[in-house]
């Protein structure tokens, strides 16, 4: 099996310091879900996080209104954070690759090399199979 591409610590630090606004796809209102906990952590760290989940659109998670997709977000977004299975990422490939964001971040277990490669080719920075909630303290940010 081919090793997964992993950004350097310097690149991860640059991404996490430069990103301000995050669209968190797969946001959950269930406290036991990783996306719920990571969203809270990122908000506590000062990031502006927009929860994205078509099934929960209009509801609120951590005081933020859930939207159904990128088209529903007012203003610009720096990063898309994906909490969804790899097949769902594949089905959204065009939207993700063409989204007006600098960074595409796929959470732990979210691995899609074709989307990774297409996003890189489109000029985005891509992180795959990592979690910012783990990387921020590991990097001392």
trRosetta pair geometry for C-beta under 8 A, 3 or more apart (Angstrom, degrees):
i j d omega theta_ij theta_ji phi_ij phi_ji
3 6 7.9 -64 154 -7 102 101
4 111 6.6 -87 -110 -131 133 118
4 113 8.0 -132 -125 -83 78 97
4 128 6.1 -127 179 96 121 115
4 129 5.6 18 144 26 165 146
5 116 6.8 156 43 165 124 141
5 126 7.8 55 93 92 127 106
5 128 6.8 68 68 37 83 119
6 129 7.9 -70 -94 70 89 107
6 130 7.5 105 -136 -48 90 126
7 11 3.9 -112 177 89 112 131
7 12 5.3 141 99 -52 117 80
7 15 7.3 45 125 -12 166 136
7 125 7.3 45 -95 -176 145 103
7 126 8.0 173 -50 84 115 49
7 127 5.7 -60 5 -100 127 85
8 11 4.7 99 54 5 77 99
8 12 7.1 -142 96 -2 42 85
9 12 5.6 -54 -145 39 34 112
9 13 6.1 38 154 -22 66 106
9 139 6.1 166 -162 -112 96 104
10 13 5.7 -54 -148 36 28 113
10 14 6.4 30 152 -20 63 106
11 14 5.6 -53 -148 36 32 112
11 15 6.3 33 154 -20 66 105
11 125 7.0 -173 -179 -155 110 128
12 15 5.7 -53 -148 36 31 112
12 16 6.1 21 159 -11 67 111
12 127 6.9 87 -107 -106 87 133
12 130 7.6 -80 -116 133 129 162
12 135 5.5 -115 177 -175 134 135
12 139 6.2 -154 108 -71 114 149
13 16 6.1 -61 -142 43 26 104
13 17 6.0 20 160 -14 65 113
13 139 5.3 -173 -85 -177 89 141
13 141 6.6 176 -132 -70 77 123
14 17 6.1 -62 -143 41 24 106
14 18 6.0 10 164 -11 64 117
15 18 6.3 -70 -142 41 22 100
15 19 6.0 19 166 -22 65 114
15 79 7.5 89 -180 -91 100 136
15 103 5.5 108 -150 -107 112 148
15 105 7.8 134 160 -76 141 115
15 125 5.8 -152 -95 116 117 148
15 127 6.8 169 106 -39 174 129
16 19 6.3 -46 -129 32 25 110
16 132 6.3 153 -108 -140 111 106
16 135 6.7 -163 -62 113 145 116
16 136 6.0 180 -165 -94 149 81
16 139 7.0 136 45 65 151 151
16 141 5.5 56 117 147 133 177
17 141 6.8 -133 -69 -137 83 128
18 78 7.1 -170 123 -168 80 141
18 102 7.5 -67 116 97 123 155
19 22 6.4 51 164 -68 122 95
19 47 6.9 7 120 -124 96 116
19 78 4.3 169 -137 113 71 136
19 79 4.6 -1 -135 -17 134 128
19 102 7.5 -152 -91 66 85 117
19 103 6.1 -58 -83 28 124 144
20 47 6.7 176 -171 -135 33 67
20 48 6.1 24 147 20 76 103
20 78 5.6 108 38 -11 64 143
21 47 7.3 158 -97 -176 23 80
21 48 4.5 -24 -107 74 74 110
21 49 7.9 176 -158 -79 50 30
21 50 7.2 27 -179 -11 91 106
21 75 7.4 -93 -165 114 171 114
21 76 6.7 120 64 103 144 67
21 77 5.0 -118 115 -129 107 54
21 78 5.1 121 54 5 71 91
21 79 7.5 163 90 28 49 72
22 42 6.3 -55 45 165 150 151
22 47 5.4 17 3 164 118 129
22 48 7.0 156 22 82 68 54
22 49 4.9 -18 70 -110 102 72
22 50 7.0 -173 93 25 50 71
22 77 6.9 87 -127 -165 13 99
22 78 6.8 -44 -73 62 57 88
22 79 4.8 -22 -112 73 81 98
22 80 7.5 144 -162 -104 68 18
22 81 5.3 21 -178 -10 118 116
23 50 5.0 -27 -109 69 64 106
23 52 5.3 36 177 -27 94 132
23 70 6.4 26 -159 -100 171 76
23 73 6.0 -72 -95 -72 121 157
23 77 4.8 4 -25 -155 105 156
23 79 7.3 -165 28 97 68 49
23 80 5.0 -23 68 -111 102 69
23 81 7.1 177 84 24 47 72
23 101 7.4 -108 21 -81 114 144
24 27 5.0 86 105 -71 104 99
24 35 6.4 143 162 -164 117 101
24 38 7.5 170 -140 101 136 106
24 39 5.4 173 94 -95 175 102
24 42 7.6 168 -68 45 134 153
24 49 5.4 18 -16 -171 123 105
24 50 6.8 170 18 76 76 47
24 51 5.5 -33 69 -109 105 51
24 52 6.2 171 79 19 46 84
24 81 4.8 -18 -111 67 69 110
24 83 6.8 21 177 3 86 112
25 52 4.6 -33 -99 78 57 121
25 53 7.5 133 -162 -71 47 64
25 80 6.2 21 -13 -175 114 98
25 81 6.9 -179 23 83 73 51
25 82 5.0 -9 62 -114 116 60
25 83 6.4 -179 92 36 62 67
25 84 5.9 -47 125 -19 106 120
26 35 5.3 -146 114 -87 88 155
26 52 7.4 16 2 82 38 82
26 53 6.4 78 -131 -90 13 98
26 82 6.5 73 4 -171 124 50
26 83 3.3 -146 89 82 130 83
26 84 4.3 -161 -67 -57 131 80
26 88 8.0 110 -77 103 115 152
27 35 5.4 -163 -123 151 36 126
27 36 7.6 97 -170 -80 66 55
27 39 6.0 60 -130 -67 100 148
27 51 3.2 152 176 -155 178 97
27 52 5.9 120 0 43 109 41
27 53 4.8 -120 57 -25 80 115
27 56 6.9 -108 91 61 96 141
27 61 5.6 -174 161 43 122 163
27 66 6.1 -157 83 -119 134 106
27 83 7.2 109 -65 47 34 130
28 33 3.8 0 75 73 153 159
28 35 4.7 109 11 69 95 115
28 36 4.9 -70 81 -48 91 94
28 53 7.1 116 -75 -76 43 160
28 56 7.8 155 -127 -29 34 155
28 61 7.5 122 93 -119 27 147
28 83 7.5 -96 -15 115 99 145
29 36 6.9 96 -143 -100 10 116
29 56 6.0 163 -22 -130 115 145
29 59 6.4 -46 -66 127 144 139
29 61 5.2 -129 -94 -95 76 102
29 66 8.0 -70 -56 -51 105 143
30 33 4.5 84 79 -13 98 111
30 36 5.9 -131 78 -38 48 145
31 36 5.5 -141 -120 128 28 154
31 37 7.7 74 -173 -60 56 83
32 36 7.4 55 46 43 23 139
33 36 4.6 96 67 -1 88 105
33 37 7.3 -170 92 -2 49 85
33 83 7.9 92 160 165 110 145
34 37 5.8 -63 -149 43 37 106
34 38 5.8 31 159 -18 74 111
34 83 6.6 -173 89 -134 99 127
34 107 7.2 135 118 180 135 148
34 131 7.6 -86 178 -122 127 140
35 38 5.8 -54 -136 42 30 108
35 39 6.1 36 161 -24 64 106
35 83 3.9 174 -82 92 117 177
35 107 7.9 -91 -82 -61 82 165
36 39 6.1 -56 -151 32 23 111
36 40 6.7 20 152 -15 59 107
36 61 7.0 -120 -122 -165 78 122
37 40 5.8 -56 -152 36 32 111
37 41 6.3 34 151 -21 66 107
37 133 7.1 45 122 -114 93 167
38 41 5.4 -52 -146 36 35 115
38 42 6.3 33 156 -18 67 105
38 81 7.5 -151 131 152 132 144
38 83 7.4 168 48 -70 139 132
38 107 7.7 -120 -34 -115 174 128
38 131 6.5 -111 -108 -167 133 108
38 132 7.0 103 -164 59 111 90
38 133 4.7 -115 -119 -35 83 130
39 42 5.9 -57 -148 38 29 108
39 43 6.4 30 154 -18 64 106
39 49 5.3 170 -152 136 82 154
39 51 6.3 19 -130 -84 151 100
39 61 6.5 20 113 131 159 121
39 62 5.8 -169 124 6 112 146
39 64 7.9 -125 174 37 126 136
40 43 5.8 -55 -148 37 30 111
40 44 6.2 30 154 -19 65 108
40 62 5.5 -170 -91 -96 74 140
41 44 5.7 -58 -150 38 29 112
41 45 6.4 23 152 -16 64 109
41 132 7.9 169 104 101 120 92
41 133 4.6 67 88 -114 162 106
41 136 7.9 174 152 37 116 145
42 45 5.6 -57 -146 39 33 110
42 47 4.3 -45 169 52 93 130
42 49 5.0 97 100 -61 123 135
42 81 7.9 -142 -61 -15 163 168
42 132 6.5 50 -87 97 108 133
42 133 7.3 -86 -49 -73 80 85
43 46 7.9 92 177 -34 30 10
43 47 6.5 -85 -84 65 31 76
43 49 5.4 -89 -67 21 84 121
43 62 5.7 -172 -8 152 163 143
43 64 7.7 -147 -93 -28 134 128
45 136 6.4 -62 -116 -159 157 163
49 62 7.7 21 77 79 121 138
49 64 6.5 -119 91 -33 77 172
50 64 6.5 -152 -122 172 42 133
50 67 6.2 -3 167 16 110 119
50 73 5.5 84 139 -118 167 115
50 77 7.0 -86 28 -104 130 121
51 56 7.3 -44 134 94 123 129
51 61 4.6 68 -42 48 167 127
51 62 7.7 135 -41 37 128 98
51 64 5.5 132 2 99 100 117
51 65 7.8 -157 50 105 98 27
51 66 4.5 -52 98 -106 110 77
51 67 7.3 146 87 21 57 67
52 66 7.1 149 -103 -163 17 76
52 67 5.6 -31 -108 73 71 83
52 68 7.2 46 -159 155 75 10
52 69 6.4 78 -159 -104 116 26
52 70 7.4 8 -120 -58 148 53
52 73 7.8 -45 -83 -57 112 115
53 56 4.3 29 91 32 117 105
53 57 7.0 -155 87 -50 58 63
53 66 5.5 -40 46 -168 89 128
53 68 7.5 -56 94 -118 27 45
54 57 5.7 -15 -150 -29 36 115
54 68 4.1 55 -109 -149 69 91
54 69 6.7 16 -73 -44 95 88
56 59 4.6 -74 180 41 85 124
56 61 7.2 40 144 -39 146 115
56 66 4.4 -22 112 119 98 169
57 66 5.4 -130 -108 112 31 94
57 67 6.0 25 -127 -162 91 23
57 68 4.0 -15 -80 -59 139 89
57 72 7.4 -30 -137 151 120 178
58 65 6.9 -21 -141 -165 24 99
58 66 6.6 -36 30 66 27 88
59 65 7.6 154 86 -147 27 58
59 66 5.1 9 62 23 74 124
60 63 6.1 0 176 -130 120 15
60 64 6.4 148 -155 67 76 30
60 65 5.7 -42 -96 -90 76 50
60 66 6.9 -157 -93 -12 22 84
61 64 5.9 -31 68 60 69 87
61 66 5.9 67 0 -62 104 104
67 72 3.8 -179 -169 100 119 125
67 73 5.8 177 65 -67 169 70
68 72 5.5 93 42 -10 74 150
69 72 5.7 103 59 6 59 101
69 95 7.6 -64 -167 -170 118 148
70 73 5.8 -52 -160 15 43 115
70 77 7.4 -112 -137 22 91 145
70 80 7.8 -40 -86 -95 114 123
70 95 6.6 172 14 177 133 108
70 99 5.5 -128 -119 -124 161 112
73 77 5.9 11 134 -44 155 123
76 100 6.7 -86 -135 116 88 114
77 80 7.0 66 131 -64 132 70
77 99 7.7 -37 71 163 120 115
77 100 7.5 113 48 88 81 77
77 101 5.3 -36 99 -95 91 106
78 101 6.2 84 155 -152 18 87
78 102 5.5 -24 -166 30 69 108
78 103 6.3 21 145 25 76 104
79 101 5.8 128 -99 -178 19 125
79 102 6.8 -46 -73 63 68 80
79 103 3.9 -19 -110 74 93 109
79 104 7.4 -178 -156 -78 70 22
79 105 5.8 24 179 -5 117 113
80 96 6.4 -141 84 -137 161 87
80 99 6.1 54 -38 93 138 160
80 101 5.4 152 -19 49 90 170
80 103 7.3 -170 29 99 59 63
80 104 5.4 -5 59 -120 103 66
80 105 6.8 -177 89 31 52 71
81 105 4.8 -16 -109 73 66 114
81 107 6.9 65 176 -56 83 96
81 132 7.0 -65 -118 -1 132 125
82 89 6.0 58 179 -96 154 109
82 96 7.7 5 -73 -118 133 136
82 104 7.3 19 -18 -177 118 82
82 105 6.7 -179 14 91 78 56
82 106 4.9 -21 59 -114 121 61
82 107 6.0 -139 86 -2 63 87
82 110 5.4 -180 106 163 109 165
83 107 5.2 32 -93 0 63 151
83 110 7.4 -128 -118 -48 26 141
84 88 4.1 -90 155 83 121 137
84 89 6.0 152 88 -52 106 77
84 110 6.6 71 65 -114 53 127
85 88 5.0 97 59 6 73 102
85 89 7.3 -131 104 -6 40 88
85 110 7.1 -161 -145 -109 20 81
86 89 5.4 -48 -152 31 38 117
86 90 6.6 44 149 -23 65 100
86 109 7.9 -119 -41 145 99 65
86 110 5.8 164 -76 -151 71 54
86 111 5.5 -25 -98 61 132 56
86 112 4.8 164 -157 -63 89 94
87 90 5.4 -48 -154 31 37 116
87 91 6.6 36 149 -19 66 102
88 91 5.6 -52 -149 35 36 111
88 92 6.5 18 155 -4 66 110
89 92 6.1 -72 -150 49 30 99
89 93 7.1 68 146 -73 62 69
89 96 6.9 6 -161 -26 76 162
89 106 6.6 19 -108 -116 154 121
89 110 6.2 116 -43 -172 142 104
89 112 4.5 -152 101 -13 132 155
89 115 5.4 -106 149 3 106 167
90 93 5.7 -7 -161 -45 37 109
90 112 5.8 -161 -62 -138 78 135
90 114 7.1 54 -117 65 91 121
90 115 6.5 -130 -93 -42 50 118
92 95 4.8 -59 -174 49 82 114
92 96 5.2 82 124 -27 96 104
93 96 5.9 -66 -146 40 25 107
93 97 5.9 16 165 -14 67 113
93 112 7.8 -138 -93 150 98 141
93 114 7.0 -27 -121 114 140 105
93 115 4.9 -131 -119 -99 90 97
93 118 6.5 54 -176 60 107 156
94 97 6.1 -59 -139 41 25 105
94 98 5.9 1 168 2 64 118
95 98 6.4 -73 -140 51 20 95
95 99 6.2 43 156 -54 62 97
96 99 5.7 -33 -147 -3 28 118
96 104 6.0 79 175 -126 105 134
96 115 6.1 19 84 -163 140 119
96 119 6.6 -52 130 -82 98 117
97 104 8.0 -21 -91 -60 44 156
97 115 6.8 -137 -59 -152 99 73
97 118 4.7 -48 -105 128 140 111
97 119 5.1 -130 -113 -83 74 66
97 122 5.0 141 -178 -17 87 155
97 124 7.6 -142 -143 4 53 136
98 122 7.1 -120 -82 -147 44 153
99 104 7.7 119 55 -84 122 103
101 104 6.8 114 93 -65 123 69
101 124 6.8 41 94 -123 78 121
102 124 6.4 150 173 -136 30 73
102 125 6.2 16 149 20 79 99
103 124 6.4 148 -105 -174 21 95
103 125 4.8 -25 -106 70 79 98
103 126 7.4 164 -158 -85 60 33
103 127 7.1 12 -173 2 106 100
104 115 7.7 -128 146 147 151 102
104 116 7.9 -163 95 -112 125 52
104 119 4.7 -69 25 -160 148 158
104 124 5.2 49 -4 145 101 144
104 125 7.5 176 27 86 64 49
104 126 4.9 -11 67 -112 97 81
104 127 7.5 -175 94 31 52 62
105 126 7.7 175 -83 -157 38 47
105 127 4.5 1 -122 60 77 108
105 130 7.5 -79 -163 73 95 89
105 132 6.8 14 176 -41 158 107
106 110 3.8 -138 178 104 97 111
106 111 6.9 139 129 -80 142 32
106 112 6.7 -170 -111 25 160 91
106 115 7.9 110 -64 94 138 125
106 116 7.5 -73 1 -78 139 95
106 126 7.5 16 -1 -175 100 91
106 127 6.8 -166 32 98 64 59
106 128 4.4 13 55 -123 118 67
106 129 6.6 7 100 -33 100 47
107 110 4.8 72 55 8 67 122
107 129 7.7 31 125 -113 29 22
107 130 7.6 -102 -145 79 34 33
107 131 5.6 39 -147 -92 81 82
108 129 5.7 53 -125 -166 46 52
108 130 6.5 40 -70 -116 75 10
108 131 5.1 -37 -22 -39 104 103
108 134 7.9 52 -47 11 128 141
109 129 6.8 115 -17 -123 21 76
110 128 7.0 -123 97 -153 77 75
110 129 6.8 -160 59 -75 56 54
111 128 6.0 88 -116 170 62 116
111 129 5.5 23 -79 -63 95 110
112 115 4.1 27 115 27 119 114
112 116 6.2 160 92 -21 63 87
112 128 7.5 -144 40 -132 58 129
113 116 5.1 -52 -140 37 34 119
113 117 6.0 31 163 -18 68 105
114 117 5.9 -56 -144 38 28 107
114 118 6.2 26 158 -17 64 109
115 118 5.7 -55 -141 40 31 110
115 119 6.1 32 158 -20 65 108
116 119 6.1 -63 -151 36 23 108
116 120 6.5 22 154 -18 62 107
116 126 5.1 148 -146 143 73 154
116 128 5.4 -30 -96 -52 127 144
117 120 5.7 -52 -147 35 32 113
117 121 6.3 33 153 -19 65 107
118 121 5.6 -54 -148 37 32 114
118 122 6.3 28 152 -17 65 108
119 122 5.5 -57 -147 40 33 110
119 124 4.3 -54 170 58 91 127
119 126 4.8 110 94 -73 127 127
120 123 7.9 84 175 -40 30 11
120 124 6.6 -89 -83 65 30 72
120 126 5.6 -79 -62 7 83 126
127 130 5.3 -70 166 49 110 118
130 134 7.1 -129 -175 67 76 113
130 135 5.8 50 164 -53 118 126
131 134 4.5 74 75 12 99 104
131 135 6.6 177 87 -9 47 90
132 135 5.3 -61 -131 46 37 108
132 136 5.7 46 168 -33 73 101
133 136 6.6 -34 -133 22 20 111
134 137 7.1 -71 -164 43 30 94
134 138 6.1 26 152 -18 68 121
135 138 5.4 -63 -141 43 33 114
135 139 5.8 19 166 -10 71 114
135 141 8.0 14 126 23 74 126
136 139 6.4 -68 -146 44 20 100
136 141 4.7 -93 -156 66 70 108
137 140 7.3 36 -172 -78 36 30
137 141 7.6 -98 -68 45 23 70
